[in-house]
Amino acid sequence: MTSIEYRVTGMTCGHCETAVAQEVGRISDVEGVEVSAQTGRLVVTAPGVVDDAAVLAAVGEAGYAAERVS
């Protein structure tokens, strides 16, 4: 399993977390999504390589911006 962490800006509440989690969760092969509006942290887990471009695009679709941390 691969886990990649992203920093998401603009999230302020549970609704924000849900929107990001739903969009990122639609990416094929993504098995886990953890989102915290309080810390701005998004962790994506997949069995193989995580597609950064797809994750960043999904976060954008939810209305936020992100950058890879690790």
N, CA, C and O atoms as a Tripos MOL2 file, in Angstrom:
@<TRIPOS>MOLECULE
protein
  280   279    70     0     0
PROTEIN
NO_CHARGES

@<TRIPOS>ATOM
      1 N           0.8400   -1.1870    0.0000 N.3       1 MET1
      2 CA          0.0000    0.0000    0.0000 C.3       1 MET1
      3 C           0.8800    1.2440    0.0000 C.2       1 MET1
      4 O           1.9370    1.2790    0.6300 O.2       1 MET1
      5 N           0.4300    2.2370   -0.7020 N.am      2 THR2
      6 CA          1.1150    3.5170   -0.7700 C.3       2 THR2
      7 C           0.2230    4.5770   -0.1400 C.2       2 THR2
      8 O          -0.9670    4.6500   -0.4450 O.2       2 THR2
      9 N           0.7940    5.3990    0.7360 N.am      3 SER3
     10 CA          0.0680    6.5220    1.3290 C.3       3 SER3
     11 C           0.8060    7.8020    0.9890 C.2       3 SER3
     12 O           2.0110    7.9180    1.2080 O.2       3 SER3
     13 N           0.0670    8.7600    0.4520 N.am      4 ILE4
     14 CA          0.6350   10.0500    0.0810 C.3       4 ILE4
     15 C          -0.1300   11.1380    0.8260 C.2       4 ILE4
     16 O          -1.3570   11.0960    0.9180 O.2       4 ILE4
     17 N           0.6000   12.1060    1.3540 N.am      5 GLU5
     18 CA         -0.0200   13.2020    2.0880 C.3       5 GLU5
     19 C          -0.0150   14.4720    1.2430 C.2       5 GLU5
     20 O           0.9520   14.7700    0.5420 O.2       5 GLU5
     21 N          -1.1160   15.2060    1.3280 N.am      6 TYR6
     22 CA         -1.2750   16.4840    0.6270 C.3       6 TYR6
     23 C          -1.7140   17.5390    1.6280 C.2       6 TYR6
     24 O          -2.3300   17.2230    2.6460 O.2       6 TYR6
     25 N          -1.3980   18.7790    1.3390 N.am      7 ARG7
     26 CA         -1.8740   19.9210    2.1250 C.3       7 ARG7
     27 C          -2.9540   20.6000    1.2940 C.2       7 ARG7
     28 O          -2.7050   21.0370    0.1700 O.2       7 ARG7
     29 N          -4.1500   20.6850    1.8550 N.am      8 VAL8
     30 CA         -5.2880   21.2860    1.1540 C.3       8 VAL8
     31 C          -5.5810   22.6350    1.7940 C.2       8 VAL8
     32 O          -5.6730   22.7380    3.0180 O.2       8 VAL8
     33 N          -5.7280   23.6640    0.9750 N.am      9 THR9
     34 CA         -6.0320   24.9920    1.4950 C.3       9 THR9
     35 C          -7.4850   25.3550    1.2170 C.2       9 THR9
     36 O          -8.0460   24.9930    0.1830 O.2       9 THR9
     37 N          -8.0810   26.0760    2.1620 N.am     10 GLY10
     38 CA         -9.4280   26.5880    1.9790 C.3      10 GLY10
     39 C         -10.5120   25.8140    2.7030 C.2      10 GLY10
     40 O         -11.6510   26.2750    2.7690 O.2      10 GLY10
     41 N         -10.1870   24.6380    3.2510 N.am     11 MET11
     42 CA        -11.2050   23.8630    3.9640 C.3      11 MET11
     43 C         -11.4360   24.4740    5.3380 C.2      11 MET11
     44 O         -10.4870   24.8600    6.0210 O.2      11 MET11
     45 N         -12.7120   24.5610    5.7440 N.am     12 THR12
     46 CA        -13.0240   25.1500    7.0410 C.3      12 THR12
     47 C         -13.9900   24.3290    7.8910 C.2      12 THR12
     48 O         -14.2040   24.6500    9.0590 O.2      12 THR12
     49 N         -14.5840   23.2590    7.3150 N.am     13 CYS13
     50 CA        -15.6220   22.5470    8.0560 C.3      13 CYS13
     51 C         -15.7600   21.0990    7.5880 C.2      13 CYS13
     52 O         -15.0540   20.6420    6.6890 O.2      13 CYS13
     53 N         -16.6800   20.4080    8.2180 N.am     14 GLY14
     54 CA        -16.9540   19.0190    7.8610 C.3      14 GLY14
     55 C         -17.4680   18.8640    6.4460 C.2      14 GLY14
     56 O         -17.1640   17.8750    5.7790 O.2      14 GLY14
     57 N         -18.2450   19.8310    5.9810 N.am     15 HIS15
     58 CA        -18.7370   19.7760    4.6050 C.3      15 HIS15
     59 C         -17.5630   19.8090    3.6220 C.2      15 HIS15
     60 O         -17.5690   19.1080    2.6100 O.2      15 HIS15
     61 N         -16.5710   20.6210    3.9290 N.am     16 CYS16
     62 CA        -15.3750   20.7070    3.0880 C.3      16 CYS16
     63 C         -14.6780   19.3560    3.0370 C.2      16 CYS16
     64 O         -14.2810   18.8920    1.9680 O.2      16 CYS16
     65 N         -14.5310   18.7290    4.2000 N.am     17 GLU17
     66 CA        -13.8960   17.4150    4.2760 C.3      17 GLU17
     67 C         -14.6450   16.3940    3.4300 C.2      17 GLU17
     68 O         -14.0370   15.6170    2.6930 O.2      17 GLU17
     69 N         -15.9660   16.4030    3.5430 N.am     18 THR18
     70 CA        -16.7900   15.4650    2.7960 C.3      18 THR18
     71 C         -16.6550   15.6770    1.3000 C.2      18 THR18
     72 O         -16.5380   14.7100    0.5470 O.2      18 THR18
     73 N         -16.6700   16.9160    0.8610 N.am     19 ALA19
     74 CA        -16.5510   17.2250   -0.5680 C.3      19 ALA19
     75 C         -15.2240   16.7150   -1.1250 C.2      19 ALA19
     76 O         -15.1900   16.1120   -2.1970 O.2      19 ALA19
     77 N         -14.1350   16.9560   -0.4000 N.am     20 VAL20
     78 CA        -12.8180   16.4940   -0.8510 C.3      20 VAL20
     79 C         -12.7660   14.9710   -0.8460 C.2      20 VAL20
     80 O         -12.3020   14.3640   -1.8120 O.2      20 VAL20
     81 N         -13.2360   14.3510    0.2250 N.am     21 ALA21
     82 CA        -13.2040   12.8900    0.3390 C.3      21 ALA21
     83 C         -14.0050   12.2220   -0.7720 C.2      21 ALA21
     84 O         -13.5760   11.2070   -1.3210 O.2      21 ALA21
     85 N         -15.1530   12.7750   -1.1040 N.am     22 GLN22
     86 CA        -15.9820   12.1910   -2.1570 C.3      22 GLN22
     87 C         -15.3020   12.2880   -3.5160 C.2      22 GLN22
     88 O         -15.2920   11.3120   -4.2680 O.2      22 GLN22
     89 N         -14.7430   13.4240   -3.8400 N.am     23 GLU23
     90 CA        -14.0870   13.6040   -5.1360 C.3      23 GLU23
     91 C         -12.8480   12.7100   -5.2560 C.2      23 GLU23
     92 O         -12.6630   12.0350   -6.2690 O.2      23 GLU23
     93 N         -12.0120   12.7070   -4.2340 N.am     24 VAL24
     94 CA        -10.7940   11.9000   -4.2780 C.3      24 VAL24
     95 C         -11.1450   10.4110   -4.2540 C.2      24 VAL24
     96 O         -10.4700    9.6060   -4.8940 O.2      24 VAL24
     97 N         -12.1820   10.0470   -3.5300 N.am     25 GLY25
     98 CA        -12.6150    8.6590   -3.4530 C.3      25 GLY25
     99 C         -13.0980    8.0900   -4.7740 C.2      25 GLY25
    100 O         -13.1820    6.8710   -4.9230 O.2      25 GLY25
    101 N         -13.4110    8.9350   -5.7200 N.am     26 ARG26
    102 CA        -13.8650    8.4860   -7.0470 C.3      26 ARG26
    103 C         -12.7140    8.0500   -7.9500 C.2      26 ARG26
    104 O         -12.9470    7.4430   -8.9950 O.2      26 ARG26
    105 N         -11.4860    8.3500   -7.5610 N.am     27 ILE27
    106 CA        -10.3220    7.9860   -8.3700 C.3      27 ILE27
    107 C         -10.1370    6.4720   -8.3030 C.2      27 ILE27
    108 O         -10.1670    5.8870   -7.2200 O.2      27 ILE27
    109 N          -9.9470    5.8450   -9.4510 N.am     28 SER28
    110 CA         -9.7770    4.3980   -9.4670 C.3      28 SER28
    111 C          -8.5230    4.0120   -8.6810 C.2      28 SER28
    112 O          -7.5180    4.7220   -8.7040 O.2      28 SER28
    113 N          -8.5990    2.9060   -8.0060 N.am     29 ASP29
    114 CA         -7.5240    2.3370   -7.1880 C.3      29 ASP29
    115 C          -7.3330    3.0220   -5.8380 C.2      29 ASP29
    116 O          -6.5600    2.5230   -5.0200 O.2      29 ASP29
    117 N          -7.9980    4.1330   -5.5710 N.am     30 VAL30
    118 CA         -7.8850    4.7530   -4.2480 C.3      30 VAL30
    119 C          -8.7070    3.9140   -3.2760 C.2      30 VAL30
    120 O          -9.9000    3.6880   -3.4780 O.2      30 VAL30
    121 N          -8.0390    3.4580   -2.2120 N.am     31 GLU31
    122 CA         -8.7160    2.6100   -1.2300 C.3      31 GLU31
    123 C          -9.0150    3.3290    0.0750 C.2      31 GLU31
    124 O          -9.8790    2.8970    0.8380 O.2      31 GLU31
    125 N          -8.3070    4.4270    0.3390 N.am     32 GLY32
    126 CA         -8.5400    5.1480    1.5780 C.3      32 GLY32
    127 C          -8.3110    6.6360    1.4130 C.2      32 GLY32
    128 O          -7.3990    7.0630    0.7050 O.2      32 GLY32
    129 N          -9.1520    7.4240    2.0780 N.am     33 VAL33
    130 CA         -9.0290    8.8780    2.0460 C.3      33 VAL33
    131 C          -9.2800    9.3890    3.4600 C.2      33 VAL33
    132 O         -10.3320    9.1320    4.0460 O.2      33 VAL33
    133 N          -8.3090   10.1120    3.9980 N.am     34 GLU34
    134 CA         -8.4630   10.7570    5.3020 C.3      34 GLU34
    135 C          -8.3090   12.2560    5.0830 C.2      34 GLU34
    136 O          -7.3310   12.7040    4.4850 O.2      34 GLU34
    137 N          -9.2820   13.0340    5.5680 N.am     35 VAL35
    138 CA         -9.2580   14.4830    5.3590 C.3      35 VAL35
    139 C          -9.5180   15.1900    6.6830 C.2      35 VAL35
    140 O         -10.3930   14.7850    7.4480 O.2      35 VAL35
    141 N          -8.7550   16.2470    6.9490 N.am     36 SER36
    142 CA         -8.9730   17.0600    8.1450 C.3      36 SER36
    143 C          -8.9760   18.5330    7.7570 C.2      36 SER36
    144 O          -7.9670   19.0670    7.2960 O.2      36 SER36
    145 N         -10.1130   19.1760    7.9470 N.am     37 ALA37
    146 CA        -10.1970   20.6200    7.6970 C.3      37 ALA37
    147 C          -9.3760   21.3780    8.7340 C.2      37 ALA37
    148 O          -8.8140   22.4330    8.4390 O.2      37 ALA37
    149 N          -9.3100   20.8430    9.9370 N.am     38 GLN38
    150 CA         -8.5890   21.5150   11.0150 C.3      38 GLN38
    151 C          -7.0960   21.6230   10.7150 C.2      38 GLN38
    152 O          -6.4800   22.6560   10.9770 O.2      38 GLN38
    153 N          -6.5160   20.5570   10.1660 N.am     39 THR39
    154 CA         -5.0820   20.5610    9.8770 C.3      39 THR39
    155 C          -4.7690   20.8370    8.4130 C.2      39 THR39
    156 O          -3.6250   21.1280    8.0650 O.2      39 THR39
    157 N          -5.7910   20.7460    7.5470 N.am     40 GLY40
    158 CA         -5.5680   20.9120    6.1120 C.3      40 GLY40
    159 C          -4.8930   19.7090    5.4900 C.2      40 GLY40
    160 O          -4.3010   19.8080    4.4160 O.2      40 GLY40
    161 N          -4.9810   18.5910    6.1520 N.am     41 ARG41
    162 CA         -4.2710   17.3820    5.7420 C.3      41 ARG41
    163 C          -5.1870   16.4290    4.9770 C.2      41 ARG41
    164 O          -6.3310   16.1980    5.3680 O.2      41 ARG41
    165 N          -4.6650   15.8850    3.8860 N.am     42 LEU42
    166 CA         -5.3400   14.8600    3.0970 C.3      42 LEU42
    167 C          -4.3530   13.7250    2.9190 C.2      42 LEU42
    168 O          -3.2350   13.9430    2.4520 O.2      42 LEU42
    169 N          -4.7520   12.5100    3.2870 N.am     43 VAL43
    170 CA         -3.9200   11.3330    3.0790 C.3      43 VAL43
    171 C          -4.6810   10.3710    2.1820 C.2      43 VAL43
    172 O          -5.8110    9.9830    2.4750 O.2      43 VAL43
    173 N          -4.0370    9.9930    1.0780 N.am     44 VAL44
    174 CA         -4.6430    9.1010    0.0940 C.3      44 VAL44
    175 C          -3.8720    7.7870    0.1200 C.2      44 VAL44
    176 O          -2.6430    7.7810    0.0530 O.2      44 VAL44
    177 N          -4.5970    6.6730    0.2190 N.am     45 THR45
    178 CA         -3.9890    5.3500    0.2490 C.3      45 THR45
    179 C          -4.4640    4.5520   -0.9590 C.2      45 THR45
    180 O          -5.6510    4.5330   -1.2840 O.2      45 THR45
    181 N          -3.5010    3.8870   -1.6230 N.am     46 ALA46
    182 CA         -3.8050    3.0760   -2.7970 C.3      46 ALA46
    183 C          -2.8770    1.8650   -2.8100 C.2      46 ALA46
    184 O          -1.8100    1.8950   -2.1980 O.2      46 ALA46
    185 N          -3.2760    0.8030   -3.5030 N.am     47 PRO47
    186 CA         -2.4400   -0.3890   -3.5390 C.3      47 PRO47
    187 C          -1.1500   -0.1940   -4.3370 C.2      47 PRO47
    188 O          -0.1720   -0.9070   -4.1140 O.2      47 PRO47
    189 N          -1.1420    0.7420   -5.2430 N.am     48 GLY48
    190 CA          0.0440    0.9950   -6.0600 C.3      48 GLY48
    191 C           0.4130    2.4580   -6.0290 C.2      48 GLY48
    192 O           0.3350    3.1080   -4.9870 O.2      48 GLY48
    193 N           0.8100    2.9680   -7.1640 N.am     49 VAL49
    194 CA          1.2040    4.3670   -7.2860 C.3      49 VAL49
    195 C          -0.0260    5.2630   -7.2480 C.2      49 VAL49
    196 O          -1.0290    4.9870   -7.9060 O.2      49 VAL49
    197 N           0.0630    6.3270   -6.4780 N.am     50 VAL50
    198 CA         -1.0220    7.3100   -6.4080 C.3      50 VAL50
    199 C          -0.8090    8.3220   -7.5290 C.2      50 VAL50
    200 O           0.2770    8.8850   -7.6650 O.2      50 VAL50
    201 N          -1.8390    8.5500   -8.3270 N.am     51 ASP51
    202 CA         -1.7710    9.4950   -9.4390 C.3      51 ASP51
    203 C          -1.9420   10.9160   -8.8990 C.2      51 ASP51
    204 O          -3.0590   11.3650   -8.6400 O.2      51 ASP51
    205 N          -0.8070   11.6190   -8.7320 N.am     52 ASP52
    206 CA         -0.8510   12.9770   -8.1690 C.3      52 ASP52
    207 C          -1.7600   13.9060   -8.9610 C.2      52 ASP52
    208 O          -2.5430   14.6590   -8.3820 O.2      52 ASP52
    209 N          -1.6560   13.8530  -10.2740 N.am     53 ALA53
    210 CA         -2.4630   14.7430  -11.1080 C.3      53 ALA53
    211 C          -3.9480   14.5010  -10.8790 C.2      53 ALA53
    212 O          -4.7320   15.4490  -10.8370 O.2      53 ALA53
    213 N          -4.3390   13.2460  -10.7310 N.am     54 ALA54
    214 CA         -5.7520   12.9160  -10.5040 C.3      54 ALA54
    215 C          -6.2080   13.4150   -9.1350 C.2      54 ALA54
    216 O          -7.3200   13.9230   -8.9990 O.2      54 ALA54
    217 N          -5.3580   13.2730   -8.1260 N.am     55 VAL55
    218 CA         -5.7130   13.7400   -6.7840 C.3      55 VAL55
    219 C          -5.8580   15.2600   -6.7770 C.2      55 VAL55
    220 O          -6.8320   15.7960   -6.2490 O.2      55 VAL55
    221 N          -4.8920   15.9430   -7.3610 N.am     56 LEU56
    222 CA         -4.9500   17.4080   -7.3940 C.3      56 LEU56
    223 C          -6.1620   17.9020   -8.1790 C.2      56 LEU56
    224 O          -6.7900   18.8910   -7.8010 O.2      56 LEU56
    225 N          -6.4890   17.2130   -9.2710 N.am     57 ALA57
    226 CA         -7.6670   17.5800  -10.0640 C.3      57 ALA57
    227 C          -8.9500   17.3420   -9.2680 C.2      57 ALA57
    228 O          -9.8730   18.1550   -9.3210 O.2      57 ALA57
    229 N          -9.0100   16.2370   -8.5350 N.am     58 ALA58
    230 CA        -10.2000   15.9280   -7.7360 C.3      58 ALA58
    231 C         -10.3950   16.9650   -6.6310 C.2      58 ALA58
    232 O         -11.5180   17.4000   -6.3740 O.2      58 ALA58
    233 N          -9.3080   17.3580   -5.9820 N.am     59 VAL59
    234 CA         -9.4000   18.3940   -4.9500 C.3      59 VAL59
    235 C          -9.8860   19.7020   -5.5800 C.2      59 VAL59
    236 O         -10.6970   20.4180   -4.9910 O.2      59 VAL59
    237 N          -9.3890   20.0030   -6.7680 N.am     60 GLY60
    238 CA         -9.8360   21.1930   -7.4960 C.3      60 GLY60
    239 C         -11.3190   21.1330   -7.8270 C.2      60 GLY60
    240 O         -12.0230   22.1380   -7.7310 O.2      60 GLY60
    241 N         -11.7930   19.9520   -8.2160 N.am     61 GLU61
    242 CA        -13.2210   19.7740   -8.5080 C.3      61 GLU61
    243 C         -14.0750   20.0480   -7.2740 C.2      61 GLU61
    244 O         -15.2000   20.5370   -7.3820 O.2      61 GLU61
    245 N         -13.5280   19.7270   -6.0980 N.am     62 ALA62
    246 CA        -14.2470   19.9750   -4.8490 C.3      62 ALA62
    247 C         -14.2100   21.4540   -4.4620 C.2      62 ALA62
    248 O         -14.9290   21.8790   -3.5590 O.2      62 ALA62
    249 N         -13.3600   22.2440   -5.1560 N.am     63 GLY63
    250 CA        -13.3150   23.6740   -4.9060 C.3      63 GLY63
    251 C         -12.1400   24.1420   -4.0640 C.2      63 GLY63
    252 O         -12.1580   25.2500   -3.5290 O.2      63 GLY63
    253 N         -11.1130   23.2980   -3.9440 N.am     64 TYR64
    254 CA         -9.9780   23.6330   -3.0950 C.3      64 TYR64
    255 C          -8.6780   23.4470   -3.8740 C.2      64 TYR64
    256 O          -8.6830   22.9420   -4.9960 O.2      64 TYR64
    257 N          -7.5780   23.8570   -3.2740 N.am     65 ALA65
    258 CA         -6.2590   23.6790   -3.8800 C.3      65 ALA65
    259 C          -5.4370   22.7850   -2.9680 C.2      65 ALA65
    260 O          -5.6160   22.7870   -1.7500 O.2      65 ALA65
    261 N          -4.5290   22.0160   -3.5730 N.am     66 ALA66
    262 CA         -3.6950   21.1090   -2.7880 C.3      66 ALA66
    263 C          -2.2890   21.0530   -3.3460 C.2      66 ALA66
    264 O          -2.0320   21.3870   -4.5030 O.2      66 ALA66
    265 N          -1.3790   20.6150   -2.4700 N.am     67 GLU67
    266 CA         -0.0040   20.3570   -2.8920 C.3      67 GLU67
    267 C           0.4750   19.1120   -2.1620 C.2      67 GLU67
    268 O           0.0940   18.8580   -1.0190 O.2      67 GLU67
    269 N           1.3110   18.3450   -2.8360 N.am     68 ARG68
    270 CA          1.8330   17.1230   -2.2340 C.3      68 ARG68
    271 C           2.8600   17.4750   -1.1600 C.2      68 ARG68
    272 O           3.7150   18.3390   -1.3580 O.2      68 ARG68
    273 N           2.7610   16.7890   -0.0200 N.am     69 VAL69
    274 CA          3.6920   17.0120    1.0790 C.3      69 VAL69
    275 C           4.7400   15.9110    1.1100 C.2      69 VAL69
    276 O           5.9260   16.1870    1.2900 O.2      69 VAL69
    277 N           4.3100   14.6610    0.9350 N.am     70 SER70
    278 CA          5.2550   13.5410    0.9590 C.3      70 SER70
    279 C           4.9150   12.5300   -0.1160 C.2      70 SER70
    280 O           5.6010   11.5170   -0.2490 O.2      70 SER70
@<TRIPOS>BOND
     1     1     2 1
     2     2     3 1
     3     3     4 2
     4     3     5 am
     5     5     6 1
     6     6     7 1
     7     7     8 2
     8     7     9 am
     9     9    10 1
    10    10    11 1
    11    11    12 2
    12    11    13 am
    13    13    14 1
    14    14    15 1
    15    15    16 2
    16    15    17 am
    17    17    18 1
    18    18    19 1
    19    19    20 2
    20    19    21 am
    21    21    22 1
    22    22    23 1
    23    23    24 2
    24    23    25 am
    25    25    26 1
    26    26    27 1
    27    27    28 2
    28    27    29 am
    29    29    30 1
    30    30    31 1
    31    31    32 2
    32    31    33 am
    33    33    34 1
    34    34    35 1
    35    35    36 2
    36    35    37 am
    37    37    38 1
    38    38    39 1
    39    39    40 2
    40    39    41 am
    41    41    42 1
    42    42    43 1
    43    43    44 2
    44    43    45 am
    45    45    46 1
    46    46    47 1
    47    47    48 2
    48    47    49 am
    49    49    50 1
    50    50    51 1
    51    51    52 2
    52    51    53 am
    53    53    54 1
    54    54    55 1
    55    55    56 2
    56    55    57 am
    57    57    58 1
    58    58    59 1
    59    59    60 2
    60    59    61 am
    61    61    62 1
    62    62    63 1
    63    63    64 2
    64    63    65 am
    65    65    66 1
    66    66    67 1
    67    67    68 2
    68    67    69 am
    69    69    70 1
    70    70    71 1
    71    71    72 2
    72    71    73 am
    73    73    74 1
    74    74    75 1
    75    75    76 2
    76    75    77 am
    77    77    78 1
    78    78    79 1
    79    79    80 2
    80    79    81 am
    81    81    82 1
    82    82    83 1
    83    83    84 2
    84    83    85 am
    85    85    86 1
    86    86    87 1
    87    87    88 2
    88    87    89 am
    89    89    90 1
    90    90    91 1
    91    91    92 2
    92    91    93 am
    93    93    94 1
    94    94    95 1
    95    95    96 2
    96    95    97 am
    97    97    98 1
    98    98    99 1
    99    99   100 2
   100    99   101 am
   101   101   102 1
   102   102   103 1
   103   103   104 2
   104   103   105 am
   105   105   106 1
   106   106   107 1
   107   107   108 2
   108   107   109 am
   109   109   110 1
   110   110   111 1
   111   111   112 2
   112   111   113 am
   113   113   114 1
   114   114   115 1
   115   115   116 2
   116   115   117 am
   117   117   118 1
   118   118   119 1
   119   119   120 2
   120   119   121 am
   121   121   122 1
   122   122   123 1
   123   123   124 2
   124   123   125 am
   125   125   126 1
   126   126   127 1
   127   127   128 2
   128   127   129 am
   129   129   130 1
   130   130   131 1
   131   131   132 2
   132   131   133 am
   133   133   134 1
   134   134   135 1
   135   135   136 2
   136   135   137 am
   137   137   138 1
   138   138   139 1
   139   139   140 2
   140   139   141 am
   141   141   142 1
   142   142   143 1
   143   143   144 2
   144   143   145 am
   145   145   146 1
   146   146   147 1
   147   147   148 2
   148   147   149 am
   149   149   150 1
   150   150   151 1
   151   151   152 2
   152   151   153 am
   153   153   154 1
   154   154   155 1
   155   155   156 2
   156   155   157 am
   157   157   158 1
   158   158   159 1
   159   159   160 2
   160   159   161 am
   161   161   162 1
   162   162   163 1
   163   163   164 2
   164   163   165 am
   165   165   166 1
   166   166   167 1
   167   167   168 2
   168   167   169 am
   169   169   170 1
   170   170   171 1
   171   171   172 2
   172   171   173 am
   173   173   174 1
   174   174   175 1
   175   175   176 2
   176   175   177 am
   177   177   178 1
   178   178   179 1
   179   179   180 2
   180   179   181 am
   181   181   182 1
   182   182   183 1
   183   183   184 2
   184   183   185 am
   185   185   186 1
   186   186   187 1
   187   187   188 2
   188   187   189 am
   189   189   190 1
   190   190   191 1
   191   191   192 2
   192   191   193 am
   193   193   194 1
   194   194   195 1
   195   195   196 2
   196   195   197 am
   197   197   198 1
   198   198   199 1
   199   199   200 2
   200   199   201 am
   201   201   202 1
   202   202   203 1
   203   203   204 2
   204   203   205 am
   205   205   206 1
   206   206   207 1
   207   207   208 2
   208   207   209 am
   209   209   210 1
   210   210   211 1
   211   211   212 2
   212   211   213 am
   213   213   214 1
   214   214   215 1
   215   215   216 2
   216   215   217 am
   217   217   218 1
   218   218   219 1
   219   219   220 2
   220   219   221 am
   221   221   222 1
   222   222   223 1
   223   223   224 2
   224   223   225 am
   225   225   226 1
   226   226   227 1
   227   227   228 2
   228   227   229 am
   229   229   230 1
   230   230   231 1
   231   231   232 2
   232   231   233 am
   233   233   234 1
   234   234   235 1
   235   235   236 2
   236   235   237 am
   237   237   238 1
   238   238   239 1
   239   239   240 2
   240   239   241 am
   241   241   242 1
   242   242   243 1
   243   243   244 2
   244   243   245 am
   245   245   246 1
   246   246   247 1
   247   247   248 2
   248   247   249 am
   249   249   250 1
   250   250   251 1
   251   251   252 2
   252   251   253 am
   253   253   254 1
   254   254   255 1
   255   255   256 2
   256   255   257 am
   257   257   258 1
   258   258   259 1
   259   259   260 2
   260   259   261 am
   261   261   262 1
   262   262   263 1
   263   263   264 2
   264   263   265 am
   265   265   266 1
   266   266   267 1
   267   267   268 2
   268   267   269 am
   269   269   270 1
   270   270   271 1
   271   271   272 2
   272   271   273 am
   273   273   274 1
   274   274   275 1
   275   275   276 2
   276   275   277 am
   277   277   278 1
   278   278   279 1
   279   279   280 2
@<TRIPOS>SUBSTRUCTURE
     1 MET1         2 RESIDUE 1 A MET
     2 THR2         6 RESIDUE 1 A THR
     3 SER3        10 RESIDUE 1 A SER
     4 ILE4        14 RESIDUE 1 A ILE
     5 GLU5        18 RESIDUE 1 A GLU
     6 TYR6        22 RESIDUE 1 A TYR
     7 ARG7        26 RESIDUE 1 A ARG
     8 VAL8        30 RESIDUE 1 A VAL
     9 THR9        34 RESIDUE 1 A THR
    10 GLY10       38 RESIDUE 1 A GLY
    11 MET11       42 RESIDUE 1 A MET
    12 THR12       46 RESIDUE 1 A THR
    13 CYS13       50 RESIDUE 1 A CYS
    14 GLY14       54 RESIDUE 1 A GLY
    15 HIS15       58 RESIDUE 1 A HIS
    16 CYS16       62 RESIDUE 1 A CYS
    17 GLU17       66 RESIDUE 1 A GLU
    18 THR18       70 RESIDUE 1 A THR
    19 ALA19       74 RESIDUE 1 A ALA
    20 VAL20       78 RESIDUE 1 A VAL
    21 ALA21       82 RESIDUE 1 A ALA
    22 GLN22       86 RESIDUE 1 A GLN
    23 GLU23       90 RESIDUE 1 A GLU
    24 VAL24       94 RESIDUE 1 A VAL
    25 GLY25       98 RESIDUE 1 A GLY
    26 ARG26      102 RESIDUE 1 A ARG
    27 ILE27      106 RESIDUE 1 A ILE
    28 SER28      110 RESIDUE 1 A SER
    29 ASP29      114 RESIDUE 1 A ASP
    30 VAL30      118 RESIDUE 1 A VAL
    31 GLU31      122 RESIDUE 1 A GLU
    32 GLY32      126 RESIDUE 1 A GLY
    33 VAL33      130 RESIDUE 1 A VAL
    34 GLU34      134 RESIDUE 1 A GLU
    35 VAL35      138 RESIDUE 1 A VAL
    36 SER36      142 RESIDUE 1 A SER
    37 ALA37      146 RESIDUE 1 A ALA
    38 GLN38      150 RESIDUE 1 A GLN
    39 THR39      154 RESIDUE 1 A THR
    40 GLY40      158 RESIDUE 1 A GLY
    41 ARG41      162 RESIDUE 1 A ARG
    42 LEU42      166 RESIDUE 1 A LEU
    43 VAL43      170 RESIDUE 1 A VAL
    44 VAL44      174 RESIDUE 1 A VAL
    45 THR45      178 RESIDUE 1 A THR
    46 ALA46      182 RESIDUE 1 A ALA
    47 PRO47      186 RESIDUE 1 A PRO
    48 GLY48      190 RESIDUE 1 A GLY
    49 VAL49      194 RESIDUE 1 A VAL
    50 VAL50      198 RESIDUE 1 A VAL
    51 ASP51      202 RESIDUE 1 A ASP
    52 ASP52      206 RESIDUE 1 A ASP
    53 ALA53      210 RESIDUE 1 A ALA
    54 ALA54      214 RESIDUE 1 A ALA
    55 VAL55      218 RESIDUE 1 A VAL
    56 LEU56      222 RESIDUE 1 A LEU
    57 ALA57      226 RESIDUE 1 A ALA
    58 ALA58      230 RESIDUE 1 A ALA
    59 VAL59      234 RESIDUE 1 A VAL
    60 GLY60      238 RESIDUE 1 A GLY
    61 GLU61      242 RESIDUE 1 A GLU
    62 ALA62      246 RESIDUE 1 A ALA
    63 GLY63      250 RESIDUE 1 A GLY
    64 TYR64      254 RESIDUE 1 A TYR
    65 ALA65      258 RESIDUE 1 A ALA
    66 ALA66      262 RESIDUE 1 A ALA
    67 GLU67      266 RESIDUE 1 A GLU
    68 ARG68      270 RESIDUE 1 A ARG
    69 VAL69      274 RESIDUE 1 A VAL
    70 SER70      278 RESIDUE 1 A SER
